[in-house]
């Protein structure tokens, strides 16, 4: 174990030293260059740094790879070159050999695997950064799926995160105050610890299962407590098709799926004050009747009543186009810096025109929005280039980080689903006039 941790440390420390060298060399080389050349050189260096981080983290299972996956989803925190390079870590990780998985199951459940299960498939049907999932059958005949955490992943979590943060810092990627850095990385650290604790995930499954019990077409697996521990989670088998397959179905079915994905996230935020914050397409399965099965309840974020009401108020003012109130909401959320520098209302209106289109909010979008042909993400990139002079007035917010991840993830789910739908009635359902 100590030898393994030492190797991980040396690999990550080597990556950090290499990145520090690149950053220093780039800075010296372009010391006398004009602004445009310096920005171009920095962009090229960031691309190189992103690839190096992605390749190093991709070779290492466990928390460090999960850090990379999480980082790739926070495009407002990391430069686009780094976030893009890290996106490849979202793909399935190679599985761990069955012999090690069997040992982990037997060590955790304290019995031979053939006594615990009448069948246990050697080959996982899903493998990720911190564990993999196998189909199995209990002695009772119940079909289940068994989520097995890789050995020693939790032991390396904090040191892995510390090294990744150092690498990003020396590369000049973390262009923010120390206080904000602490808030953001505390959020990532908490998210990691939550995902590594399967007892906590089992509790989340019970809570969310009860919350969605009456929501027709939203299915959450049930926990088999007798076969679950902090590192093993056994659930009832609830199968469905992939998002790729669902994208081939009729639009009427896809509309049901889109509505359920919307209710899944918005219902939790505004009704439960807790939210499933990992809407990766692999965490959902779909059935031809429009039902949605939700998996992986490790990444849950809880919110206070004050935070939820602020989110509701922000959304309400956005839909109404009230840019003066909207700016005050952004200050309260920690996104807009509370300074004297002016940001014109037109700036906010331009962003509202892009962001509210997928929700079919008039006057930006009349009638159903075609997610299959969505250009919203391209429009946002174009708008960013023309708005650079105002970006110093904004910063990432620890309060909204997981929410941003969820909203953007669900947007991409609907784009990949290729649905055409008017979501405005659902927006109205959740945005009753906020109470001040």
N, C-alpha and C positions, 0 to 999 in steps of 0.2 A: 504493500500500500504506500509506504513512504517513498519507495523507489519510483512508483508510478507517479506520485504527486510531484517528485523532483523533476521527472522528465517533462511533465506538463509545464511546470514553472519555467524550465530552461527553454522550452520551445516558445512559450509566450514572451519571455523576457528577450529572447533573440529577435522575435518579431518587433517588439517595441524598440529595441536598439537600432534595428535596420530602418524603421520608419523615422526615428529621430534623425538619423544620418541623412535620409532623403530630404526631410523638411529643412534641415540646416543648409544642405547643399543648394536646394532650390532658392532659399532666402538669399544666400550670398551671390548666387549666379545672377539673380535678377534685381540686385540692389539698386542699380542705376537705370533699370528699364522703365518705360512709361507705364501708366496705369493699365492700359489694355493688354500689354505684353505680360505684366505681372499677373493679371487675372487669368489669362490663358494658361500661363505656366502653372499657376496654382490648381487650375481645373485638371490639367494633365497629371500633376502630382497626386491629386486626390483620387483620380481614376486608378493610378498605379497603387496607391495605398489601399484603396477599397478592394482591389483584386488580391493583394497580399494578405489582407485581413481575412477575406473570404476563404482563400485557399488554406491558410493556417487553421482557421476555426473548423473548416470542412473536414480536415483530417482528424479532428479530435471530437470524440463523442462527449455527450454530457452537457453540463451547464454552460460551458463556453460556447458550444455550438448554438445552444438556445439563446444565449446573449446576442449572437449574430443574427438569429432569426428575428428576435424582438427588435433589434436595432434597424433591420431592414424595413420594418413596418412604421418606423417613426421618421418619415421623410421631412417633417418640419424640424426635427432635432439635428439630423446629420446631413451633410452636403449630399446633393443628389447623386454625385459620382460614387460616393461610398455606399449609400443606400441601395443603388442599382446593383453594385457588385455583390452586396450581401444578400440580394434577393434569391440567388441560386441556392442559398442554404435552406430555403423554404421547401425544396424538393425532398422527397423521402430519403432518409439516411439508409446506408446499407445495414442489414440486420446483424445481430450478434449470434454466434454459433449456438445451436440448440442446447448443447451440453452445459454451457454457462447459464442459460435461461433456466434449465431444469434444476440446477444447483440452487439458483436464486429462489425459485418457487418452493423447493423443499426446505431450504433454510428458513424462509419466512413463515411457511405454513406448518412446519415441523411434522412432516409426514412424507412418505414416498409419493411421487407424482401419480403412480398408477393406483394408489389408494384414494387419492384426492379426486381424481377424474377417471372415468371409464375410457375417455378418449381425450387426447391433447395433441393437436396438430403440431408437428415439428417445425413447419415453415410458417412464419408470421404472415398475416394478411396486411399488416401495417407496421412500419418501423419508423421511428422518429428520433429526435436528438437525445431524449432522456429515457426512452423505453420503447417496447414493442408490444404488439397485441396478437394473441393467438386464439383461435377458436378451440372450444373444448366442450365436453359433455360431463355433467355431474353424475354421480351414482344414481340419483333420482331420475335420470333421463332428461333433465333440463339442459337445453342448449345455452351455452354461455360464451362470453369473450373474456379473456384474461389479459389484463394490462400488467406487464412486468417491467419494473424499473431496473435499469442497468446497474450492476454492482458499483458501489463507491461514488456514484454521481453526486450525491448530496454532500460528500466530504470535500469536494473540490469547488463547490459553488461560489463561495465568497472570494477565494483567491483567484479563480478564473475571472470573475467580474472585475476585480481590482486591476488585473493585468490588462484586460481589454480597455478599461477606462484610461489607464496610463498611456496605452498605445494611441488611443483617439486624442488624448490631450497633447502629446508631443507632436502629433501630426497637425495640430492647430484646428482639429475638427470641432472641438467643443468651445465654440466662440460665444461663451456666456459667462455670467458671474459664477463664482464658486458656490454661492448659496443655491442658485438654480441647478447647478451640476449636482449638488448633494440631493436636492429634491427629486430630480429626474432619476438618478441612479438608485435612490432609496425605493422609488416606485418600481424600477426594474428588478431590484433585489427582492422586494416583497413578492412580486409576481413570480419570480423564480422559486422562492421558498414555498409559496403556495402550490405551485405545480409539482413540486417534489414531495409533497405530503398527501399521499393517497387517502389518508383518514379524513383530512380536510375536504378532499374532493368527494369522498363518499357522503359526507355531511351536505356538501353543496348539491349533490344529486338528489338527496332527499328533499331539501328545501325547494329547489327548482322544479322537481317532479310534482310536489304538492301545489306549487304556484300555478303550474300549467296543466294541472289535472283536468280541468274543465275546458281547456282549449282544444277543440276538435282538430285533429290533423297535426298536432305538435306532440311528438313522441320522445320521451326521455327514458333511457334504460334504467332498470332498477338494480340496486346493489345487492349482491349475495354476501352478507356480512361474514358468514362462516368461512369464506374463502378469500377474505380481504384483510390486508394489514397496511402499514405505512408505505410499503413498497410493492404490494400486490393489490390489484383491484379487479374483482370479478363481478361482471354485470350480465344481466339477461341479454341474450342476442337479439338485437333489433336491427335488421338489415334493410338496405335500400340501394338505389342506384347512385352513381356518381353525378356530379354537376354536369360533366360532359355528356352523359347519356340523357339527363333531364333536358338539356338544351335542344334535343331533337324532338321533344314532345310538342303537342299542340299549344298554341298561345294561351288557351283557356286554362290548361293545366299549369302552365308556367305562371300565370297570374295568381293562381291559388298559392303556389310556392312563394312568390314574391310577397304576397300579403302576409303569409305566415312568418317569413324571415323578418319582415318589418315589425310585426306584433311581437316576435320573439325578443328583439332588442329593445324596442320602445316600451313594450309592456313591462319588461323587467326594470328598466331605468325609472319609469314614472310610477310603477305600481309596487315594485319590490325594493327599490333603492339599492339594488345589487344587479350586476350585469355580467353575463358571459362575454368576455372581452377578447376572444380568439376566434373570429369568424372565418378562419381558414377554410376553404371549400372541403378539405378532408375531414373537417369536424361536423359535417352534415351529410346525410344521405336522403334520397328522395324516392317517393313511390308514385306510380302512375296515376293515383287518385289525387295527387297534389299534396300528400302528407310529407312532413319534414321530420326526420330523426336527427336529434342533436347529440353530439358526443363531446367528450373532453371538457369537464367542468373544473379544471384546475386553475385556469386563469380568470378568476372572478374579482371584480372590483366593487366595493361597497361605497355608497355616497351618503352624505348627511342630507337631512331635509333641506337645509339652506342651499346646498350645492345643487340639488335636483330642481329646486324652485328657480335658481339662477339659470340653469340650463333651459328650463321651460320659458323663462322670461326672454333669454337671448333668442331662442327659436321663434318666439312670438313676435319680437321686434324685427327679426330678419324677414319673416313672412309679410309683415306689415310695411316693410321698407322704411322703418323709422331709424335712420342712421345716427341721429343724435343719441337716442336711448341705447342703440346698439353699441356705440363707442363706450358708453358708461358700463355696459355689461361686460365688454372686453377688458376694461380696466379692472373690474371686480373679479374677473376670471384670471387675472395675471397675464393676459395675452398682450394687451395694449399697455405699453409703459406709461405710467402716470406722470407725464411731463408737460411742458408748455408748448411743445412743438405741434404745429397744426397738421392734421390729416384731413383733407377735404372730403365732404360727403360723397362726392363723385367717385372717390376711390372705393368706398364701401359699396356704392351702387353697382359698380362694375363687377365686384366680386359676387354680390347677390345675384346679378344677372346670370352668372355662371353656375354658382352653387345651388340655386333654387330650381334650376331647369329640370333636373331629374325627378323632382317632387311634383312636377306639373303645376307650379305656382304661377298664376297670372300676375303681371303681364309677360313674364319671362318665357312661359311655355303654356300654350293653350291646348288642352286635351292630352291624350296619352303620350308618354315619352317613350321613344324607341331606344332601349338600352343597347341593343345589338349594334346600332349605328352611332352610339354616343361619342361625341367629340369633347365632352366636358373636361376630361383630363388634359387633352391637348390645349384647349382654350385656357386652362388654368396655368399651364407652363408659359404660354404666350403672354398672359396677363402678368405673370411674375416678372418677366423681362422688362415690361414697360412700367412696373411699379417699384423697381429697386430702390428709388430714392426715399420711399416711405418705410422700407423694411426695417430700418434701424429703430423704428418706433414700436416694433413688435418683437415678441420672444416666445419660445415654447413655454407651456404651462404644465406643471406636474398634475394639476387638477384635471385637465382635459386630455392628457396624453393617452390614457386607455380608451377614453370615449372617441377620440380621433381615430385611433386604431380600429375600433369597432365600426364606426360610420364608413370609413374608407374601405374596410374589408367587405362590408355588406354591399356597398356600391359596386365593387368589382364582382361580387357574386352575381348581382343582377345583370351586369354587363356580359359576363360569361354565360349566364342563363339565356341571354338574348331575348328577354321579355319586353313586350310593349304594354305599358300600363299607366293609368292615372292614379298616382299615390296621394293626391291632394285630399280625398275624403279621410284617409288614415291620418294625415297630418292634422286635419281639423279635429279629429277625434281625440288626439292627445294634447292639442294646444288650446285648451280652454283659456279664457282670459286670466292671466297670472294674477295672483294675490300679492299685493305689495305690502 
